[in-house]
């Protein structure tokens, strides 16, 4: 019994604690950080790089996630033959023998009919890419984009939550790590004062919920951290009234000391993640508030994006994304909701709601690309626009409504990529004359995932994590790098 007690005393001694605990030296560094001015720059932190499989073309990723799925037929995939056949019954003669639930008539008393785009398209730039009148600003930077117009999605996963999870985690059910989490796990962080993976939402959570930015079975340090674009960047980051920085520091040191003792006692590695999270939160108290303060941007930059400091908007988030990338954040995931235009209500009408939604993102996306480019950041930043599936070339006219709309469509969609490692000004893949099926260079979401990892210096087949008795990866057993995209 005496031997056990002496062993415990030794384990809990100050020397043993400092030698075993990440909170030991970490707390000393934390105290030093917190004693500095609150204006200290986040870039002064020592980088914490991971190990890539081969030289990376991109250091950062900005994923523009258009949750709800915008209609590619009304934005990027111009179909004059569909316009010619507008109003014609969508029968097997035109569409082939395809069995898919979303193609059934919403109105049992009327057959499904083809719906041409009510919007005009025009060629832009040296590439001559056709872009809808709804996106005039993106049309102005079209030569920086590469389009994937032969996107295919899993026809068994055509509801929003499951399709969104598949796009961002590689699986239709919660529990898998998201793309940003895999990048954090594989590459680490460039800035010890900020998370490697940050999520910016211009409205609500997507249908896939927090699973779209989850760390899954990876250590929770790789979880996507949601930032607010007004007020506290992270909830409860600021000290409560009456609590000083010194008091908060001593509180964190005490909590981490107890956590370290518990970790050493039971051997749970997740406790180390908890310790690191407390320390990161304290460091963010000095770095994050300044970072999200958009009033520090010059007036012409605010006007370029259409940003308004203090408001919650997609434009503010695009500007904040650039600021985060400048400070070394690995992945920024911008989530914009309300692209689900079924036409069943005025708020989801293709003629009213789609133009409003496009107007809310068009200027800011073009500004983000231009701003990154003029700062030399586009050469090291990969920008991706995508959604969970496409939209049908059929009018989803429902009984008792006059509104136009399109239903979910797994057979065709459009993505685009720009920036580091991407050959600009090209279009890969194509759909048929009606925009119904991908018929040329079909591409799946797993191919997009594999290509993103490749550009970031990671082999999607070698980036694995062992759990539940086997190795898992983002792309599961699928995916190929889209070689034609690469510069």
matplotlib code that plots the C-alpha trace (Angstrom):
import matplotlib.pyplot as plt

x = [0.0, 2.9, 4.4, 1.2, 0.9, 4.5, 3.9, 0.8, 2.7, 5.4, 2.8, 1.1, 4.3, 5.0, 8.0, 5.9, 3.1, 5.3, 6.9, 3.7, 1.2, 0.6, -0.9, 2.4, 4.6, 1.4, 0.2, 3.5, 3.2, -0.4, 0.4, 3.0, 0.5, -2.2, 0.2, 0.8, -1.3, -4.7, -3.6, -0.9, -1.0, -2.0, 0.7, 3.4, 2.5, 4.8, 3.3, 2.2, 2.4, 1.4, 3.1, 1.8, 2.3, 3.8, 4.3, 1.0, -0.3, -2.7, -2.2, -5.8, -9.3, -12.4, -15.5, -18.6, -21.3, -24.6, -26.8, -30.2, -28.8, -29.1, -30.5, -27.5, -29.9, -30.7, -27.1, -24.4, -25.7, -27.4, -29.8, -31.4, -33.1, -34.8, -36.1, -37.3, -39.2, -40.5, -44.0, -43.7, -44.6, -41.5, -42.1, -39.8, -39.3, -37.3, -35.9, -35.4, -36.5, -35.3, -37.1, -36.6, -39.1, -38.5, -39.7, -43.2, -45.9, -46.5, -50.0, -51.7, -54.1, -51.4, -48.2, -44.7, -43.6, -40.2, -39.2, -36.8, -34.8, -36.6, -33.3, -30.9, -27.4, -24.4, -20.8, -18.2, -14.4, -11.8, -13.1, -16.5, -18.3, -22.0, -23.3, -26.8, -27.9, -28.5, -24.7, -23.2, -20.3, -19.3, -19.5, -16.9, -14.3, -15.3, -11.8, -10.5, -13.0, -13.0, -16.5, -17.5, -20.7, -21.0, -21.5, -23.4, -24.7, -25.9, -29.4, -30.1, -29.2, -31.3, -32.7, -30.9, -29.5, -28.0, -26.8, -25.1, -23.4, -22.2, -20.8, -18.9, -18.1, -18.3, -21.1, -24.9, -25.1, -23.6, -20.4, -17.8, -15.2, -15.9, -13.5, -12.2, -11.5, -9.6, -7.5, -6.8, -5.9, -3.6, -1.9, -2.3, -2.6, -0.4, -1.5, -1.5, -3.8, -6.7, -8.5, -7.4, -11.0, -13.6, -17.2, -19.1, -22.9, -24.8, -28.1, -29.0, -27.4, -27.7, -30.1, -27.1, -26.6, -23.3, -22.3, -21.3, -18.4, -17.9, -14.6, -16.4, -14.1, -11.1, -9.8, -12.2, -9.5, -10.2, -13.8, -15.0, -15.4, -18.3, -17.5, -20.0, -19.6, -20.8, -20.4, -18.2, -16.5, -17.0, -19.8, -18.6, -15.1, -15.1, -14.6, -17.8, -18.1, -15.8, -13.5, -10.0, -7.6, -5.4, -8.3, -9.3, -5.7, -5.5, -8.9, -7.8, -4.5, -6.4, -8.9, -6.1, -4.1, -7.1, -7.8, -4.1, -4.3, -7.4, -5.9, -2.8, -5.0, -7.3, -5.3, -8.0, -6.4, -9.5, -8.7, -5.6, -7.8, -9.9, -6.8, -5.7, -9.2, -9.0, -5.6, -6.7, -9.8, -7.6, -5.2, -8.2, -9.2, -6.4, -6.4, -10.1, -11.8, -9.4, -9.6, -13.4, -13.5, -14.3, -14.2, -10.4, -10.9, -10.6, -13.9, -13.1, -12.7, -16.0, -17.7, -16.1, -17.7, -20.9, -19.9, -21.5, -19.6, -21.8, -24.4, -24.8, -24.4, -22.7, -20.8, -19.3, -18.4, -16.6, -14.5, -13.9, -12.8, -10.1, -8.9, -8.9, -6.8, -4.4, -3.8, -3.1, -6.5, -6.4, -10.1, -12.9, -16.4, -18.9, -22.5, -25.3, -28.8, -32.1, -31.2, -34.0, -36.3, -39.1, -41.7, -44.2, -44.3, -43.3, -40.2, -39.0, -40.1, -37.7, -38.8, -38.7, -36.5, -33.7, -32.8, -32.8, -30.5, -28.2, -28.0, -27.0, -23.9, -22.9, -21.0, -19.3, -18.0, -16.5, -15.0, -13.4, -11.8, -10.6, -9.3, -7.4, -5.9, -4.7, -3.1, -1.3, -3.4, -5.3, -2.0, -2.1, -5.9, -8.3, -11.9, -14.7, -18.4, -20.7, -24.0, -25.4, -27.1, -28.5, -32.0, -34.4, -35.2, -38.8, -41.3, -42.3, -45.7, -47.7, -51.5, -52.9, -49.7, -48.6, -44.9, -42.2, -39.7, -37.4, -37.0, -33.9, -31.8, -29.0, -28.2, -26.7, -25.3, -22.5, -19.5, -16.6, -13.1, -10.6, -7.2, -4.2, -3.4, -6.5, -6.2, -8.5, -11.0, -12.1, -15.2, -15.1, -18.0, -21.4, -25.1, -27.5, -29.5, -32.1, -29.7, -31.2, -28.2, -24.4, -23.2, -19.6, -16.8, -19.1, -17.7, -18.8, -18.5, -15.8, -13.7, -14.0, -13.0, -10.0, -8.9, -9.2, -7.0, -4.5, -4.1, -3.6, -0.7, -2.6, -3.3, -7.0, -6.1, -3.4, -5.1, -6.7, -7.7, -8.1, -11.2, -13.7, -11.2, -10.5, -9.0, -11.4, -10.9, -12.9, -13.6, -14.3, -13.5, -14.3, -12.8, -10.2, -8.3, -9.7, -6.4, -7.8, -8.5, -4.9, -2.6]
y = [0.0, 2.3, 1.7, 2.7, 5.9, 6.9, 6.1, 8.3, 11.1, 10.9, 10.9, 14.0, 15.9, 19.2, 17.7, 14.7, 17.0, 19.2, 16.3, 14.4, 17.1, 19.2, 21.7, 22.1, 23.9, 24.9, 26.9, 28.7, 29.7, 30.6, 32.9, 34.6, 35.0, 36.5, 39.0, 40.5, 43.3, 42.3, 43.8, 41.1, 39.7, 36.1, 35.7, 35.8, 32.2, 29.4, 27.4, 23.9, 22.2, 18.6, 16.3, 16.2, 13.2, 15.4, 19.1, 21.0, 23.3, 24.9, 25.9, 26.9, 26.0, 28.2, 26.0, 28.0, 25.6, 26.7, 24.6, 23.7, 23.3, 26.2, 25.5, 24.9, 25.2, 28.8, 29.8, 28.0, 25.2, 26.9, 24.6, 26.3, 23.0, 22.9, 26.4, 25.2, 22.3, 24.4, 23.2, 19.9, 16.7, 15.2, 11.7, 8.7, 9.7, 12.7, 11.5, 7.8, 5.0, 6.5, 5.6, 8.3, 9.4, 13.1, 12.9, 11.9, 14.6, 16.7, 17.3, 14.0, 15.6, 17.0, 15.4, 16.7, 19.3, 20.6, 24.0, 26.1, 28.8, 32.1, 33.9, 35.1, 33.7, 35.4, 34.5, 36.2, 36.5, 35.0, 31.5, 32.4, 30.7, 31.1, 32.6, 33.7, 37.3, 36.5, 36.4, 39.5, 39.9, 36.2, 36.5, 39.2, 36.8, 33.8, 33.4, 32.5, 29.6, 26.0, 24.5, 20.9, 20.5, 16.7, 16.4, 13.2, 12.5, 9.4, 8.7, 6.8, 9.9, 12.8, 14.4, 17.4, 16.1, 12.9, 14.5, 17.3, 14.9, 12.8, 15.9, 17.1, 13.9, 11.2, 9.3, 10.0, 9.5, 11.5, 10.3, 10.7, 13.5, 16.4, 17.6, 20.4, 18.0, 15.7, 18.6, 19.7, 16.1, 15.6, 19.0, 20.6, 24.4, 27.3, 29.5, 28.2, 31.1, 30.1, 26.9, 25.1, 24.8, 27.6, 27.6, 30.8, 30.7, 33.6, 32.3, 28.9, 25.5, 23.4, 20.5, 18.2, 20.0, 20.2, 16.9, 18.9, 20.3, 17.5, 15.9, 12.5, 9.9, 12.1, 13.9, 16.7, 19.3, 19.0, 20.0, 23.0, 26.0, 28.3, 32.0, 34.8, 37.8, 40.2, 40.4, 37.8, 35.7, 32.6, 32.4, 32.8, 33.7, 37.1, 37.2, 37.7, 41.1, 41.2, 38.4, 39.6, 38.1, 37.0, 35.3, 33.5, 32.4, 30.9, 29.2, 27.6, 26.5, 24.8, 23.1, 21.9, 20.6, 18.5, 17.4, 16.3, 14.3, 12.6, 11.9, 10.3, 8.2, 6.7, 7.2, 8.9, 10.9, 12.9, 14.7, 16.1, 17.5, 19.2, 20.7, 22.0, 23.5, 25.4, 26.8, 27.7, 29.5, 31.6, 32.5, 33.4, 36.0, 38.1, 37.2, 36.6, 39.8, 41.9, 39.4, 39.7, 43.5, 44.4, 48.1, 47.8, 47.3, 50.3, 51.7, 50.6, 47.0, 47.1, 48.5, 45.9, 43.1, 44.9, 44.2, 46.1, 45.7, 44.5, 42.7, 39.1, 38.5, 36.3, 39.4, 39.9, 36.2, 36.4, 39.3, 37.5, 34.4, 36.4, 37.7, 34.2, 32.9, 35.7, 34.6, 31.0, 29.3, 26.0, 25.7, 28.2, 26.7, 29.3, 28.1, 29.9, 28.5, 29.1, 27.7, 25.2, 26.6, 24.1, 26.8, 25.7, 29.0, 32.6, 32.3, 29.4, 30.7, 30.4, 33.8, 35.7, 34.0, 32.8, 36.3, 37.6, 34.8, 35.3, 39.0, 38.2, 36.2, 37.3, 40.5, 39.0, 35.9, 37.9, 40.3, 37.5, 36.1, 39.5, 40.4, 37.1, 37.6, 41.1, 40.2, 37.1, 34.8, 33.1, 31.4, 29.5, 29.3, 26.8, 28.2, 25.7, 26.4, 23.4, 22.0, 18.6, 17.9, 19.6, 20.6, 19.0, 20.5, 19.8, 22.3, 21.2, 22.9, 21.8, 21.8, 25.2, 27.2, 29.5, 29.5, 27.9, 25.6, 22.6, 19.5, 17.7, 16.1, 13.6, 13.0, 16.5, 19.5, 22.1, 22.8, 25.2, 25.6, 28.4, 29.3, 27.3, 24.4, 24.9, 25.5, 28.5, 29.3, 25.7, 23.6, 19.9, 17.6, 18.3, 17.3, 16.3, 18.8, 19.0, 19.2, 15.9, 13.5, 14.0, 12.5, 13.8, 13.4, 12.4, 13.5, 12.5, 14.2, 11.7, 12.9, 16.5, 15.4, 13.5, 16.5, 18.9, 16.7, 16.2, 20.0, 20.3, 17.8, 14.7, 11.4, 10.5, 6.8, 7.3, 9.8, 7.3, 6.9, 3.6, 3.1, 0.3, -2.3, -0.8, 2.2, 4.9, 7.7, 10.6, 9.1, 5.6, 3.2, 5.7, 8.8, 9.8, 13.0, 15.1, 15.4, 17.7, 20.4, 20.7, 23.4]
z = [0.0, 0.8, -2.6, -4.3, -2.4, -3.1, -6.8, -6.7, -5.0, -7.6, -10.4, -9.0, -8.2, -9.9, -11.8, -13.0, -13.9, -16.1, -17.7, -18.6, -19.2, -22.3, -19.9, -18.1, -20.6, -22.4, -19.4, -19.2, -22.8, -22.3, -19.4, -21.7, -24.4, -22.2, -20.6, -24.0, -25.4, -26.7, -30.0, -30.5, -34.0, -34.5, -37.1, -34.3, -33.3, -34.2, -37.2, -36.6, -40.0, -40.7, -43.1, -46.7, -49.0, -51.8, -52.5, -52.2, -54.8, -52.3, -48.7, -47.9, -49.0, -49.1, -49.8, -50.9, -49.9, -51.5, -49.2, -50.7, -54.3, -56.7, -60.2, -62.5, -65.5, -64.5, -63.6, -65.5, -67.7, -70.7, -72.6, -75.7, -76.7, -73.2, -73.9, -77.3, -75.6, -72.7, -71.7, -73.5, -71.5, -69.9, -71.3, -71.9, -75.5, -74.3, -71.0, -71.5, -69.2, -66.0, -62.7, -60.1, -57.5, -57.9, -61.6, -60.7, -61.3, -58.2, -59.7, -60.2, -62.7, -65.0, -66.4, -65.7, -68.2, -69.2, -67.9, -69.9, -68.1, -67.9, -67.7, -70.4, -70.8, -72.4, -73.1, -71.0, -71.0, -73.2, -72.3, -73.7, -70.7, -70.7, -67.5, -66.5, -66.2, -62.5, -61.8, -63.6, -61.1, -61.2, -65.0, -64.8, -63.2, -65.3, -66.8, -63.3, -63.0, -64.2, -64.5, -63.8, -65.7, -65.7, -62.0, -60.9, -57.4, -55.6, -56.9, -53.6, -51.5, -52.9, -49.7, -48.4, -45.0, -46.5, -49.7, -47.8, -45.5, -48.5, -50.1, -47.1, -45.2, -47.8, -46.1, -45.8, -42.1, -39.2, -37.6, -40.3, -40.3, -42.6, -45.4, -43.2, -40.4, -42.6, -43.8, -40.2, -39.3, -42.3, -42.5, -39.0, -38.5, -39.6, -36.8, -33.2, -32.1, -34.4, -35.3, -38.5, -39.6, -39.3, -40.4, -41.4, -41.8, -43.3, -41.9, -40.3, -40.1, -43.3, -43.3, -42.6, -39.3, -37.4, -39.0, -42.1, -40.1, -37.6, -36.6, -36.5, -35.1, -35.5, -32.3, -31.7, -32.0, -35.8, -35.4, -37.5, -35.2, -36.1, -36.1, -35.7, -38.1, -35.4, -31.6, -30.1, -32.8, -30.7, -28.1, -24.5, -25.7, -23.9, -20.1, -18.1, -16.3, -13.3, -14.6, -15.4, -17.9, -15.1, -13.3, -16.5, -17.0, -13.5, -14.0, -17.2, -15.6, -12.8, -15.1, -17.3, -14.4, -13.2, -16.8, -17.1, -13.9, -15.1, -18.5, -16.9, -14.7, -17.3, -20.5, -22.5, -25.4, -25.9, -22.6, -24.3, -27.0, -24.2, -22.7, -26.1, -26.6, -23.3, -24.2, -27.8, -26.5, -24.2, -27.1, -29.3, -26.7, -28.0, -31.7, -32.7, -31.8, -33.9, -36.7, -37.1, -36.8, -40.4, -39.5, -39.9, -43.6, -45.9, -47.3, -50.9, -49.8, -47.9, -51.0, -53.2, -51.2, -50.3, -46.7, -43.7, -40.4, -37.6, -39.8, -40.5, -44.3, -46.9, -48.0, -44.6, -44.4, -47.7, -46.5, -43.2, -45.1, -46.8, -43.4, -42.0, -44.9, -44.5, -40.9, -41.9, -41.3, -43.3, -44.3, -44.3, -45.1, -46.0, -45.7, -47.5, -47.1, -48.9, -52.4, -52.2, -54.9, -55.3, -56.3, -53.7, -52.0, -52.9, -50.7, -52.9, -56.3, -59.2, -60.5, -57.3, -54.7, -57.0, -58.2, -54.6, -53.5, -56.4, -55.7, -52.1, -53.1, -56.6, -55.8, -52.7, -54.5, -57.4, -54.9, -52.9, -56.0, -57.2, -53.7, -53.2, -56.7, -56.2, -52.9, -54.4, -52.2, -55.0, -56.0, -52.7, -52.0, -53.6, -53.9, -54.6, -55.3, -54.9, -53.5, -52.6, -56.0, -59.1, -60.2, -62.7, -66.1, -65.2, -63.7, -60.2, -60.5, -57.5, -57.2, -56.4, -57.0, -59.8, -58.8, -60.9, -59.3, -59.8, -57.8, -56.5, -59.2, -58.7, -62.4, -63.3, -61.6, -61.8, -59.6, -60.2, -58.8, -58.9, -57.6, -56.5, -58.9, -61.1, -64.8, -65.3, -68.0, -69.0, -68.8, -68.2, -68.7, -70.2, -69.8, -72.6, -74.6, -71.9, -68.9, -67.7, -67.6, -67.4, -70.7, -71.1, -68.5, -65.6, -62.2, -58.8, -55.4, -54.4, -57.4, -56.2, -52.7, -54.0, -56.2, -53.3, -51.1, -54.0, -54.5, -50.7, -50.9, -49.6, -51.3, -50.7, -50.6, -48.0, -45.7, -43.4, -39.7, -38.0, -35.9, -35.3, -36.5, -40.0, -41.8, -42.9, -45.5, -46.7, -50.1, -48.8, -51.7, -54.4, -56.1, -58.6, -59.0, -61.9, -63.8, -66.5, -63.9, -62.8, -64.1]

ax = plt.figure().add_subplot(projection="3d")
ax.plot(x, y, z, "-o")
ax.set_aspect("equal")
plt.show()
